[in-house]
Amino acid sequence: MNGRLLGVVCAATALVLDQGSKALALDSPRLAGGVEILPVLNLVLVRNDGVSFGMLGGVVPWWGLVLLAAAIVTWLSVWLWRSQSRVISAALGLVIGGALGNVVDRVRFHAVTDLLDFHLGAYHWPAFNLADVAVVCGAAMLVLDGFRAKEERGPAKA
């Protein structure tokens, strides 16, 4: 499988898994109060009208966030199209698919549906979704690949 196709497959998979998990969450009224799955994981139903961790909620209109995400996805898609690396292509696909998953929510609901609530005792990480997981994993792959590429090039010349 070539890199472009791998990136598209990763994007589609991230988008489908994200939207499928959100559809299941939206169809489960029990999640409104939270359901404990593990001692450190609850399933919840939360709407986030901001960006990461709810920042800028109510400050930037939903359509402004959609336009920003569309511009970023367009730039990442051009990068994916030009990429010669399967790792970079897969990473970009994950970021694109995750971003599109949250864009779909913003268009449909004017907010992103979050459903995963990790916690340790009384400390709760802000709720998130599978689109966020895809974006973080893709970004981590890009960073790690950047370190690997630097090491393979050898030490920088002064």
N, C-alpha and C positions, 0 to 999 in steps of 0.2 A: 504494500500500500504506500503510495507516495505521500509526502508531507502535507500537501494541501488537502488531500482526501482525509488523512488522519485528523487534521485540524477541524474539518467540517464534521466528521463523525464525533469527535470530542465535544464540539459545540452543540450538536443536536442531542447527544446523550445527556449532557448537563442540563439543557433546556427541558427535555422530556422528563427527566427524573425530578427536576425542581417543580415543574408545573403539576406533575402527577402527585407528588407528596403534598403540595399545597391544596390540590383538589380533595385529597383524602382528609386533610386537616379541616378544610372548610365544610365538609360533609359530616364532621363529627362534633356535635354540640358539646360533648363532654370536655373538649379541650379548652373551652372558655374559662373553666376554673383550673385547668392544669391537670395532667395525669402523670403520676410518677411511673417511670419505666424502670429506672435504676436509682440507687441512692444518690447518684450525681446527675441524673438526667430526667427532666420532665418534658412532656409534650404540651405545648401551650398554643393559644391562638392570639397573636398580637399583630396589630397593624402599625407600621412605621411609615410616617409621612415625611421623614427626613432622610438623611444619608446615614452612613455608618454610625451606630450607637445612637440614632435619633437626632444627630446634630443637624442643625438648620431646619428642623421640623417646624412647619408653619411659616417659615421665613421665605423659602424659595418655592414657587408654585410647582405642582406636580409636573406640569408640561415643560417647565424649565429644566427639571431633572431628566425628563425624557429626552429633550433636545441635547443636553450635555452627554447623556449616555449614548445617544445615536451617533454623535460626533466621535466619541471615543471608540465605539464599535466599528465605525467606518475606518478610522485610523488603524485599529488593530487588524481589521480585515485586509487592508493593504499590506501591512507587515506580514500577515499570514501568507498572502499570495506570493510575496517575494521571498519568503523564508526557504532556505535550503536545508534546514535542520528538522528532523522528525521531532526532537524534544521540544524545540521552540514552537513548532506547529501544533503539537499536542497542548502545550501550555497556553498558547494564544487561543486555541479552540475552547479550552476550559474557561478562560476569562471571558471570551465572547459569549459563550453559552450561558454563563452565570449572569452576565450583564443583561442579556436578552430576557432571561427568566424574570429578573426584577423589573425590566421595562414593561413586560406583559402585565405584571401586577399594577404598575403605576398607570398604565392606560386603562385597565379594567376597573381598578378600585381607587385610584389616585393615592395609593399607598402600597407598601410592600408587605406581604404576608410573611410573618416570621413564626416558626413553630418549634424550634429546638432551644431548650433552656437548660444549659449546664450550670451546675452550682456546687459549691463546697460549703456545707453548713449553711449559714445565712447569706454568704456571698454568692450572688448570681451574676454570671457573665450575661451581657445583653443578649436577648433572644435573637436567633438568626435562622437561616434557611439553607437548603442545599445549593442555591445559586451562590450564596456567600461562600460556602465551602469550596465550590468550583473556582471562584475568583481567587480565593486565598491559595488554593493548591496550585493553580496556574501561575500566579505571581511568584510563589515560592520556587516553582520549577524554573522560571525565568531568572530569578536571582541566583539560584544554585548553578544553572548553566552558565551564567556570566562569570562566576568564580572559576568554573571548570575551564572555560575558554581562556581565561586570563592565565591560568596555570599552564595550559597546553602551549601558549605562545611563548612562554619563558619569561624571565625577569625583564622588567622595563629597562630600556637603555637611558642613561642619564644625558 
